[in-house]
């Protein structure tokens, strides 16, 4: 059984890596011996990041390029949205088939939020196109642990997506708001509520001694910030320097609360590129806090997703911008503040806690809101830990629901072929 994972293209984003690792693990528990064809834009570095990937059934294949006609169409639609009603680009079986797809017995569309308007229309249309190729080849095609939509601001796109979503073998939605949205547009019969598979990813032990802030046994606040947060703040009219605000929060933790701070990058391109690199941003924070000595530390480069999950688990509290950094923290039972730049953080917190008290709006992020968020965690630490202790084991089981749907779909396909 070979399963093609569309929606992934590199492990520089440790969230993508966490999705691939956890998906492979939970699917193989249900389908022993399953193999995974994982698109990679940088097979050399991704293979170094996971040197024993083949033991887990994971084989990297070249990531396909989005055809130029998709990009041109997306640019036209950004100026003339009506075009999306008149024309929608499709992939061709003869010339656009992604490497590895011809060998696949099933397709999982992963990536978390690829089925949304968070990116450009070219990306959305491309991932829809890959799924449609699979359906034409009569493969089971599942949207895997996804946030879906909303597409409401582009009615023509929403109409097109409704037709597509209804054709999928199964949609496993990772937040209730996605389930509700799908129902509101008439997509429900093939929808199952699940949990992001990364909740079930196992941590991998790391020696902390070289970088852990002192005192070693004290209360440590894990802090993940991203360049995306800085960009969103600026677009929202927040003109104060983002590094200044982050440094102010670190100093508050150390000087006012007697805590240490560990800076935790979660997206860092494996080829060393500085674009969209948490390490670059957090290194600037670190440089501005040199007078705090060993009260502040930073996770060194090169850690994989499982190692980062272990490192995060050793903190007492966590504040994170990257969704899968916060998933790592929550799944290990840590009281966590999520810095929200999309509906993902809101959905996870609503489903897990039933409220949004542990969510900070990226557009309002500054020293004051960060300090207020940490104060909420401190005051509610006991109740938050108790709830997580109760719910996380249930969520980890729920993360495995999609694997049973995939197994049933593959068994049904095999039965039809034999019959």
Buried (B, 14 or more C-beta within 10 A) or exposed (E): BBBBBBBBBBBBBBBBBBBBBBBBBBBBBBBEEBBBBBBBBBBEBBBEBBEEBEEBBBBBBEBBEBBEEBBEBBEBBEEEBEBBBEEBBBBEEEEBBBEBBEEBBBBBBBBBBBBBBBEBBBBBBBBBBBBBBBBEBEBBBBBBBBBBBBBEEBEBBBBBBBEBBBEBBBBBBBBEBBBEBBEEBEBEEBBBBBBBBBBBBEBBEBEBEEBBBEEEEEBBBBBBBBBBBBBBBEEEEBEEEBBEBBBBBBBBBBEEBEBBBBBBBBBBBBEEEEEBBBBBBBBBBBEBBEEBEEBBBBBEEEBBBBBBBBBBBBBBBBBBBBBBBBBBBBBBBBBBBBBBBBBBBBBBBBBBBEEBEBBBBBBEBBBEBBBEBBEBBBEBBEEBBEBBEEBBEEBBEBBBBBBBBBBBBBEEBEEEEEE
